[in-house]
């Protein structure tokens, strides 16, 4: 999973995500979860470090708790939206792998 998107690749639109909210990107070379909190966007490889399952349901729906945490729907591991650090559950100290992004013109773009 080293196929990070090249800088400048549009991964999604900020206004397509709830606030806070998350949804998988359509980028095909790597499963990426786009996450929004306010006017900021974050992106992570869409794989929970606990057992390697997606951080979202097959529909793309992603669980957000207390407007601050991404929660894996399979075993409940939780991760801070802003850092990807594990904040509870069975993933231990393993955090999410970040994908560098920026927001420009309402688009979430690989940085």
C-alpha positions as CSV (number, residue, x, y, z in Angstrom):
1,X,0.0,0.0,0.0
2,X,2.6,2.5,-1.0
3,X,0.6,4.0,-3.9
4,X,0.1,7.4,-2.3
5,X,-1.6,9.8,-4.7
6,X,0.7,12.2,-6.4
7,X,0.5,15.8,-5.1
8,X,-2.2,17.7,-6.8
9,X,-4.5,14.7,-7.2
10,X,-8.1,15.7,-6.4
11,X,-9.5,13.1,-3.9
12,X,-12.9,14.7,-3.2
13,X,-14.9,17.7,-2.3
14,X,-15.1,19.2,1.2
15,X,-18.8,20.0,0.8
16,X,-19.5,16.3,0.0
17,X,-18.7,15.3,3.6
18,X,-20.7,16.0,6.7
19,X,-19.2,18.2,9.4
20,X,-17.8,16.3,11.0
21,X,-17.9,13.4,8.6
22,X,-16.0,10.9,6.5
23,X,-16.4,9.0,3.3
24,X,-14.0,6.9,1.1
25,X,-12.3,8.6,-1.8
26,X,-12.7,7.3,-5.3
27,X,-8.9,7.1,-5.7
28,X,-8.4,3.6,-7.0
29,X,-4.7,2.9,-6.3
30,X,-5.1,3.1,-2.5
31,X,-8.2,3.0,-0.3
32,X,-8.4,6.4,1.3
33,X,-10.8,7.7,3.9
34,X,-11.5,11.5,3.6
35,X,-12.4,13.1,6.9
36,X,-13.8,16.6,7.5
37,X,-13.9,18.7,10.7
38,X,-15.0,22.2,10.1
39,X,-13.1,23.7,7.2
40,X,-10.3,21.2,7.6
41,X,-9.8,17.9,5.8
42,X,-7.8,14.9,6.8
43,X,-7.1,11.7,5.0
44,X,-6.0,8.3,6.1
45,X,-5.4,4.9,4.5
46,X,-8.9,3.3,4.9
47,X,-7.6,0.4,6.9
48,X,-8.0,-0.2,10.7
49,X,-4.7,-1.3,12.1
50,X,-6.5,-3.8,14.4
51,X,-7.4,-6.4,11.8
52,X,-7.0,-4.7,8.5
53,X,-10.6,-4.0,7.8
54,X,-12.1,-0.8,6.3
55,X,-12.9,2.1,8.6
56,X,-16.3,2.4,6.9
57,X,-19.2,0.2,6.1
58,X,-19.6,-1.2,2.6
59,X,-22.1,1.7,1.9
60,X,-19.3,4.2,2.7
61,X,-21.0,5.3,6.0
62,X,-18.4,6.1,8.6
63,X,-19.0,6.3,12.3
64,X,-18.0,9.5,14.0
65,X,-18.2,9.7,17.8
66,X,-18.4,12.9,19.9
67,X,-17.5,14.9,16.7
68,X,-13.9,14.0,17.4
69,X,-13.3,10.3,16.7
70,X,-13.4,7.9,13.8
71,X,-14.8,4.6,15.1
72,X,-14.1,1.3,13.3
73,X,-17.5,-0.3,12.7
74,X,-16.2,-3.8,13.2
75,X,-14.6,-3.9,16.6
76,X,-14.9,-0.3,17.9
77,X,-11.3,0.9,17.8
78,X,-11.4,4.7,17.8
79,X,-9.0,7.3,16.3
80,X,-8.6,11.0,16.7
81,X,-9.9,12.8,13.5
82,X,-7.0,15.3,13.5
83,X,-4.1,12.9,14.1
84,X,-5.3,9.4,13.4
85,X,-3.9,8.4,16.8
86,X,-5.7,5.5,18.5
87,X,-7.8,6.7,21.4
88,X,-9.4,3.4,22.5
89,X,-10.4,-0.1,21.6
90,X,-8.5,-3.1,20.3
91,X,-6.0,-1.4,18.0
92,X,-3.7,-0.6,21.0
93,X,-1.2,2.1,20.1
94,X,-1.4,1.6,16.4
95,X,-2.7,4.7,14.6
96,X,-4.0,5.3,11.2
97,X,-1.6,5.9,8.3
98,X,-2.0,9.6,7.2
99,X,-2.3,10.7,3.6
100,X,-1.2,14.3,3.2
101,X,-3.9,16.6,1.9
102,X,-4.9,20.2,1.7
103,X,-8.2,22.0,0.9
104,X,-8.1,24.4,-2.1
105,X,-11.2,25.8,-3.8
106,X,-13.4,23.4,-1.9
107,X,-11.5,20.4,-3.2
108,X,-9.5,17.9,-1.1
109,X,-6.2,17.6,-2.9
110,X,-3.2,15.3,-2.2
111,X,-0.4,17.4,-0.8
